[in-house]
């Protein structure tokens, strides 16, 4: 009798644990972002906040981690140290195809795309007294190209190669995080720095608002680069975002997109819940940062090189964004 009662209770408890809406334990997920002055960090925070509002419904608790950027995020997601990461579209392409930092490791076959977010412009910020008026003028100057593993570092190297500059020989390259570069520029310790970022941006505002006069430099003459890599496209930086900059017109450059990625090992229901919250509340999401102003449900599916995660795909099919 006791054995039968125990079996009945076990079945009842199991059904209760796995019933719709019941959560035996909360799922904790971490979103890898970037430096706290960039757009990645508040983007991750915005996504986490939206999901955490529904924690009773989904049983998901999301947190945000400031990281070294795209390469770090891809590797951490692949290692299981992060469940999600914000990654430049070029880095997503390189990881899934086993290029650049992943040349030795090979294609990251478990990398999965969820959606893309804001456009990011390759931005060259230079002190006026450095004499840098074009990318060609960086020769012999002290230029911060970004810390290893950051998106802007490879973007800067690509831009240099497109115009015939060897960054190891033709300039003094620094490898500092972009969040620290504005202060170094104002202190006269560097002549310019690269930052691939959505605009307006706090670090660029800091750099253009100090006592040392600063301009944002056009990056042109890179059509061969745009033709070679499908993840790059021409971009414009509205100078109205930076009244302190010594520019008279909008800046011509090129850029990528920020993308939200995960691993094939992350459960479908978790990815589905996050995708649903962002897309169902897109109008509210867009109000959280000026960089999101141009977002649409359609363009958030552009710039994705990795296979789309089944959890995200389920949502896109439900709302008619994909077949």
C-alpha positions, 0 to 999 in steps of 0.5 A: 500500500505504501509503495503504491501511495509513493508511486502515485505521489511521485507521478502527481509531483512530476506532472506538477513540475512539468505542467505548463506555466510551472517552473521547478527551478528558475533558468539563469542566463547571462548576456555578454555585452561590451564596454560600459560606455558602448551601446552593447551594455545598455542593449544587453540591459534592455533585453534582460529587463524585458525578460525579467519582467516576465520571470514568473511566466517564463522562469528565466532570470537574465543578467548582463556582463560587461566583456571585451567584446565580440570575439570574447562573446562568441568564445564564451557562448561556445564554451558555455560561459555565456548563454547569449552575446552581442556580436558584430555581424562581421565577427559572426560571419568569421566565427561560423566560417572559421576565419580570423581568430577562428582560423585555427579552431575551425568553424564554430558549428554550434553558433546560432543567430537570434536577431540583429540590432542596431547598425554600427559605424567604423568611427575614426576620432582624431585630434585636430592638432594631429593633422589627421584629416583622412585615413591616409594621414594616420601614417606615423601617428599613435593610433588606438585600434582597440583591444585584442578580441574587439570588433573595432580592431579588425575593422581598423585593420581591414580599413588600413589594408584597403588603403594600403597601410600596414598597421604594424609598420606605418603607424604606432598602434595601441591596443587599448579598450575603446572605453579608455581611448577618449581620455587618452586622446584628450590627455595627448597620449594618442592622436586618434582612435577607432571605435565601431559603435552605434551612435550617439555614443558616450565615449565619442561625446567625451572625446569631442567635448574636451579642451583638445579639439577633435574631428570625426574623420571620413573613411572613404576609398574602401570600395574594394573592402565593401565588395570583398566582405558581404557584412560591410556596407557604407554608413553615415554618422550624423554630426548633429550627435556631436556638437563639439566635433570640429566637423561641418557635415555628416561623416562618410564611413562604413559599418556592420550590424550588432547581432544577438547570438547564442548556442545550439545548446541553449533550450528552444523555449529560452530563446523563444521567450527572449525573441518574443519579448523583444519583438512583441515590445519593439516600440518600447525597446526602440525608445531605450536608445537613439541607436535603435531608431531605425529598427524594424522587425524585418531589418532585425533579420538582416546581417545574420550569417549563423543558422537561426536558433530553432527557438527564434525561428519558431517565433518568426514563423508564428508571426509570419516573418519567416516561412 
